[in-house]
Amino acid sequence: MVEGLSHLTFVVRDLDKMEELLVQLLGARKIYDSGDKTFSLSKERFFDIAGLWVAIMQGDPLAERSYNHVAFKISEDDYEDLLQRIKALGLDLREGRPRVEGEARSIYFYDYDNHMFELHTGTLAQRLARYSQ
C-alpha cells in the first residue's frame, strides 16, 4: 500500500542555479550533495522543503513546457514577497488560469529547465467548499 509521497526529483542543467531557486524562494535546506560521485544516474543534491524530500539531478532540461506542475502551499501574507523573489531570480511567470472568487490565489512560474511550479494560498478543503456553492 502507498504510505504517502516519498520525494520529488527534478532533472536540471545547473545544480547550483536550481539550488539557489530552492533555497532562496522555497526555503529549502540542503541535506546532501553527491559532489563528483554518482550513485544514481548523475550528480545529485537532496533538500528538505517543509518536510518534503526534493532531489535534483544533473541532466538535460525538459524539451518543452507544459501545465504539469508541483504546487507548494504558501500563506496569503507571503504572496507579494514570493512574487518579488520570483522576479528577482529572473524566472518566467505564467499567467494563472481563470479562477472563481474565493478559490485562493496562485503564482505559476517556470524554472530554468521548463519545470512549472505553483505557489498556492488555498487548500483542497477551501476549493471544494467553494466549488460546492
C-alpha positions in Angstrom: 0.0 0.0 0.0 1.1 3.5 -0.7 2.0 5.3 2.5 2.5 8.8 1.2 4.7 10.8 -1.0 8.4 9.8 -0.8 10.2 12.5 -2.8 10.2 14.7 -5.9 13.1 14.6 -8.4 13.9 17.3 -10.9 16.5 16.9 -13.7 18.3 20.2 -14.2 21.1 21.5 -16.3 22.7 23.6 -13.5 22.6 22.2 -9.9 23.9 25.5 -8.4 21.2 27.6 -10.1 18.4 25.2 -9.1 19.8 25.1 -5.5 19.6 28.9 -5.4 16.0 28.8 -6.5 15.0 26.1 -3.9 16.8 27.8 -1.1 16.0 31.5 -1.8 12.5 31.0 -3.0 11.1 27.9 -1.3 13.2 28.0 1.9 14.8 24.6 1.2 17.6 23.2 3.4 20.3 21.2 1.6 20.8 17.9 3.3 23.1 16.1 0.8 25.4 16.8 -2.2 27.0 13.9 -4.1 29.8 16.1 -5.3 31.6 14.3 -8.1 30.3 10.9 -7.0 27.5 9.3 -9.0 25.4 6.9 -7.0 22.3 7.2 -9.3 22.2 8.5 -12.9 24.2 11.7 -12.3 25.4 14.2 -9.7 22.6 14.9 -7.3 21.6 17.0 -4.3 18.8 16.5 -1.8 16.8 19.2 0.0 14.2 19.4 2.7 11.3 21.7 1.9 8.7 21.8 4.7 9.4 18.1 5.4 9.3 17.0 1.8 12.4 15.4 0.3 13.3 17.1 -3.0 16.1 15.8 -5.2 17.8 17.5 -8.1 19.9 15.6 -10.6 22.2 17.0 -13.3 21.0 16.3 -16.8 19.3 17.6 -19.9 16.3 20.0 -19.3 12.8 19.3 -20.4 12.4 19.9 -24.1 9.2 21.9 -23.7 6.9 23.4 -21.1 3.5 22.0 -20.1 0.9 22.6 -17.4 2.3 19.6 -15.4 3.4 21.1 -12.2 4.1 20.8 -8.5 2.3 23.2 -6.1 3.6 24.4 -2.8 1.2 25.8 -0.1 2.0 29.4 0.9 0.3 31.9 3.2 -1.6 34.8 1.8 0.7 37.1 3.8 3.8 35.8 1.8 2.2 36.1 -1.6 3.7 39.5 -2.7 7.1 38.8 -1.2 7.4 35.5 -3.0 6.2 37.1 -6.3 9.1 39.6 -6.0 11.6 36.9 -5.2 10.5 35.0 -8.4 11.0 38.2 -10.4 14.4 38.8 -8.8 15.6 35.3 -9.8 14.6 36.1 -13.4 12.1 33.2 -13.6 9.3 33.2 -16.2 5.9 33.9 -14.7 3.0 32.2 -16.3 -0.4 33.8 -16.2 -2.7 31.9 -13.9 -5.8 30.2 -15.0 -9.2 31.9 -14.6 -10.5 31.5 -11.1 -13.8 31.8 -9.3 -14.0 34.3 -6.5 -12.9 32.7 -3.2 -10.8 30.0 -4.7 -7.5 31.4 -3.4 -4.5 32.8 -5.3 -1.7 31.2 -7.2 1.6 32.2 -8.7 2.7 30.0 -11.6 6.3 30.1 -12.8 8.8 28.0 -14.8 12.3 27.2 -13.5 15.4 27.3 -15.7 14.7 23.8 -17.1 11.0 24.1 -18.1 9.5 22.7 -14.8 6.4 24.5 -13.8 5.8 25.4 -10.1 2.8 26.9 -8.4 2.7 28.7 -5.1 -0.9 28.4 -3.8 -2.6 30.2 -0.9 -5.5 27.8 -0.6 -6.3 24.2 0.5 -8.2 21.4 -1.0 -10.9 21.8 1.6 -11.3 25.5 0.7 -11.5 24.7 -3.0 -14.1 22.0 -2.6 -16.2 24.2 -0.3 -16.1 27.0 -2.9 -17.0 24.6 -5.8 -20.0 23.2 -3.8 -21.6 26.7 -3.5 
